[in-house]
């Protein structure tokens, strides 16, 4: 019995110490990790927009886009890029849950009128050498200059005009569909996104 109590006490002590160590590590790394994420987001924003000279993160608008599976409200942040005080583009993130390997996060840049200026794949778990080729310029560049008005937002295999990848249709289809939905949301809320004085996100 004494041996069992001693074992419980030792395990409890180990658990407490491990918990304290993890808490300290998390506390010290939280801000550096958040800083790196901010830098990565800013880099992605700048890569999909024309040249800007403002801080788009400081001039952002967050709008409700619906609820997640848990019933919690989900927001989408729209980053407004300016050059010499003039709005030249808006960047926003879309997420597809229909990738072959899981979620695909995409940063989309558009002119104020909704024409795509560029896209960047932020994260994906697609198959290396197949679906993961959505990160290549050859795939990403085909979205530039496209809008809801001048493009059929389907891959060619489905009758649209966007190239799928050899041996991998699911990943490109997921990207095209997610970007289209993002553009539709932008179109439907464009006046609020472009208006000055909106609450910052």
VENLINRA-V895588 format. One record per helix or strand. SS is the DSSP state (H for helix, E for strand). FROM is the first residue (numbers start at 1). TO is the last residue. If there is no record, write none. Layout:
SS | FROM | TO
SS | FROM | TO
This chain:
H | 2 | 48
H | 56 | 58
E | 60 | 67
E | 73 | 83
E | 86 | 96
E | 104 | 110
E | 116 | 123
H | 131 | 135
H | 137 | 143
E | 155 | 155
H | 156 | 158
E | 162 | 162
E | 165 | 165
E | 168 | 168
H | 170 | 188
H | 190 | 194
E | 200 | 200
